[in-house]
């Protein structure tokens, strides 16, 4: 019982340390959606297509979408259009890892800087990728579905392995950032499971 209480307190403390980031998530989600749809649109325009519709304000039905057309006979890659936005979270993760290593190497860096980097450049991109991968595995017709077709047993293994690898990487990074205040493995797993459940609920 004490162990469960301790894990619960760890999770609450972690969320409290990020309360300002959590408050900013709503406007940030709108901005993130705008960038996501803009990357779809950019992939269309670069290939010679014409934008017909650009929706970036999230609604209960969807986060956003683009509608476009290409001149007859124009060669283009639908795969590039579908997957272009996912270069954003991958790029943010790469930048975040580099910054975390640089920040934690400096004893003079403020603690809030490292926590902000971890939240916005690690947790948010991981959530974005999970928000595409998990619904895809549950049968949602999203970018991954149109890019790769319906999910298969092989895709389940790949996504599960990749998700576990990224989650473990996130755990290692938070240990480096939080040091004496780091989450235990059990508390980190509890928060990770809650995030997965949140993504599942959002995809229903």
N, C-alpha and C positions, 0 to 999 in steps of 0.2 A: 504493500500500500504506500509506504514511504517513497518507494522508487517511482511509482506512478505520479505521486504528488510532486516529486522533484522534477520529473520530465515535464509535467504541466507548467510548473513555474518557469522552467527554462524556456519553454515555447512562448509564454506570456512575456517574459523579459525580452526575448528576441523581437517580438512584435512591437513591444513598447519602445525599444531602441530605434525602431523604424517607423514610429507613428507619423512623423511628418511626411515620409515617403508614401505611406499608405494613403494619407489624405490627398496627396498630389496624384494618386494613380488615376483618378477619373479624368482630369484634364489631360494627363499624360497619355491615357489610352486613346483619346480622341486624336491627339497629335500623332501618335504612333500609327493609328489607322490611316490618317492622311498620308503619311510617308509610305506606308505599305501599298496603298492604292496608287500613289504617285509612281512607285517603282514598276507596278504593272503597266501603267500608262507610258512611262518612259521606254519600257521594252517594246511597246507597240509603236511609238513614234519613231524610235531609232531604226526600226525595221521597215518604215515607210507606211505604217498604218494610220488610220484616222480615228480619233476618239469621238464616240457618239454619246457616251454617258459616263459621268464620273461621280460616284457617290461615296463619301468618306465619313459621313456622320453616322455612328452606330445606331441601330434600332433594335427592337426586340427580335426581329426576324433575321438580321444579319449585321455584320460589322461594316460592310461596305462592298462595293463592286465597281467594275468598269465594263463598259460595252464598247466594242470597236468594230471596225471593218477594214479590209485591205482591198486595194484595187485588184480587179480580176487578173489573174496570172502572176501576181506578186508573191514571191517566195518569202516565207517567214517561218519562224520556229514558235509553235504554240508552247512548247516546253519551256523555252526561255521566258515567255510572258508569264506563265504560271509560277515559275520558281524564282523569278528575279527578286521579289520582296524578301525571300528567305536568306539572301546575301546580307541583309541588314542585321538580323540577330547573330548570324555567324561572325560578321565583322565586329559587332559590339562585344561579343564574347572574346574574340582575339585581342581587341584593344583593352578590355577589362582585365584579362589575365596579365598582360604586360604592365598595365598601370598598377595592379595590386602588387606585383613583384617589386616595382620601383618604389611604391609608397611604403611598403612594409620594410624595405631596405633602409629607409630613412627614419631615424628615431625622432626627428623633429616634425614629422608629418602629423597633422591633427587626426585624432581618432575618427571624427565624423567624415573626413575625406575618404578614408578607406571603406567605411560602412556605406557611404553614398555610392562609391564605385561598385561595391559588391551588389547593392540593390539594383541599380539602374543598368549596369553593364554585364551583370552575371544573372541575377534572378529574373529580371524582366525578359531578356532574350531567351532564357531557358523556358519561361512560361509561354512565350510566343511560339516556340517550336513545339512544345507540348500541346498547345492549343490547336495546332494543325495535325500533329501526328496521332494523338489519342482519338479525336473524333473520326479521323480517317480509318483507324482500326475498328471503330465501332460502326462503320458503314456510312459515315457522312459524305455527302458529295461536295467536297471542298477542293482546294487547289491540288492537294496531294492525290486525290482520287482522279481528277482530270489529267494529272501529269503521269501517274503510274498505273492507272486502272484500279479495279477493285482490289482490296487487300487480300493477301494470300498468307499461308502459313509461313513462308519464307520472309515476307515483309514484316510479319509479327515478330519473328526472331530478330530481324535486323533492328527494328524500332525498339524492341525491348532491350537489346544489348546496348544500343546507342544511348537510350534513355538512362540505363543503369550506369554507363560509363560517365555521362555528363553529370548525373546526380552525384556520383562519387567524386568527380572533379570539383563540383560545387562545395562538397563537404571539406575537401582538402583546402580549398581557398578560404572558406570561412574560418577554419582553424588558424590559418596564417593571419587573417584580418583581426579576429577577435581575441586570439591568444588566451589569456587567463579567463575571458568571458565566453570562450567558444562553446558551441552547442555540443552536447554529448551525441554519440552516434544514434542513440535511441530517440533523443529529442529531434534530431535532424530528420530521421526517418518518419517520425510522426508528422512533422510539417510537410515533408515531401508527399506523404500519402494524402494529407488534407488538400494539397494543391492538385493532385491527380483527381480527387473526388470533385473538387471545384470545377476543373476542366470538363469532367464528365457531365456534371449538372448543367454547365453552360452549353453543352452540345445537345442537350435533350430538346 
